[in-house]
Amino acid sequence: MRLNRHTVGAFAATATLLAGGGAALASSGSRDERGARCETRLARIAEQRGISVEQLTAGVKARLLARIDAAEKAGRISSERAAKLRGRVAAASICGARHHAVARIAARGMLRAAAAFLGLDRQELRLQLPGTSLAALAEKQGKSVSALEAAMVAPAKARLAKAVANGRITQARAAAALARIEQAAERLAAHVFPKR
């Protein structure tokens, strides 16, 4: 089957839809229930496209592998990183990918906040990070690591407070989420980014 750009776009949209899940799905039901709903959604999408679930999954994985190959060929990632990513894609389940997508989105938000705190734009931060950590960059500028971590957590903290005020989540759930976000910010600040 020859894929044109519209089909590739449809696969990418499907992968985004499946990885993103949906806020309502995330806030209700157990992990097993969410997995069952994801499988049902996946079957419905495959049926609409006139293919099997296995073909849909294989197509999504093929698109991801092609992106990894392109990034490696362009020199954006090392061959070791590409090999790790290929292994993760091969072992991954589409319906199990939501956690990783949410973590990746959260990390991007924290990196944006860290860049703003450090007075850098995204490109400057990207150039300065290889071989060092966000904490080291902050210390190099004479700023405290705790202030950096607080700046990284601030946007999520504001969103959680708004969600509690709007009655979308409970205060207890917001506190638990904030504790996880603070731990993630601490790990991300201390993480030494690999040299390219």
ZIBELGI-V340265 format. One record per run of one state. SS is the DSSP state (a for helix, b for strand, c for the rest). FROM is the first residue (numbers start at 0). TO is the last residue. If there is no record, write none. Layout:
ss = <SS	SS>
from = <FROM	FROM>
to = <TO	TO>
This chain:
ss = <c	a	c	a	c	a	c	a	c	a	c	a	c	a	c	a	c	a	c	a	c	a	c>
from = <0	4	20	22	27	30	49	52	73	78	91	93	96	97	118	121	129	133	140	144	165	170	190>
to = <3	19	21	26	29	48	51	72	77	90	92	95	96	117	120	128	132	139	143	164	169	189	195>
